[in-house]
Amino acid sequence: MSTFAKRERLLLADLLEAEGPDAPTLCEGWRTRDLAAHVVVRERRPDAAGGILIKQLAPRLERVMAEFTAKPYEELIQLIRTGPPRFSPFALKQLDEMSNTIEYYVHTEDVRRAQPDWTPRELDPVFQDALWSRLERSARLMGRGVPTGLVLRRPDGQTAVAHRGAPVVTVTGEPSELLLFAYGRQNAAKVELEGEEDAITKLHETKQLGI
């Protein structure tokens, strides 16, 4: 059975192939080649990928990233398409679905929304619900460092508290857009913000959203 993670993986691979290795992305300082290398290293080099979160491992991650960035772009695309190797934790279907659905959705939008002619993508309600479920579980982690209170709200009124504090900013949008906002893509997310003007400005400018 196909999963959301597998679908988003293939969409990302197709998009990276179509845009080529030097297209812009929403990831600061990264072109499409860099993003492709990141995806492959995260999935295939756990010995280095820990540097994404652990400061002491960052130099090793930087070296391994440089190695993969230097590989032929077509090889990176193929490695993304074929999925994790058998020894990778991500080869387990449940872990792949839990960890990679958001990873690949966000990075697909990192490429799509950096292009001048991008258009909104139609997402079915089942996928929106799946994204909301994941966002509910991770909202506090994503918003732990923001300078204001932060509430994420779906159009139907469902809410998730990302950060307790005052003043409070309420961000309203579809789960897919709220997810992008919570992962630090504030300026690319199609959402509405309610709250004090200064608080909204701080939230838009903060680098503390996301992991």
ABEGO torsion letter per residue (X at the ends): XBBAAAAAAAAAAAAAAAAEAABBBABBGBBAAAAAAAAAAAAABAAAAAAAABAAAAAAAAAAAAAAAABBAAAAAAAAAAEBBAABAAABAAAAAAAAAAAAAAAAAAAAAABAABBBBBBBAAAAAAAAAAAAAAAAAAAAABABBBBBBBAAGBBBBABBEOBBBBBBEBAAAAAAAAAGBAAABBBBBBEBAAAAAAAAABAABEX
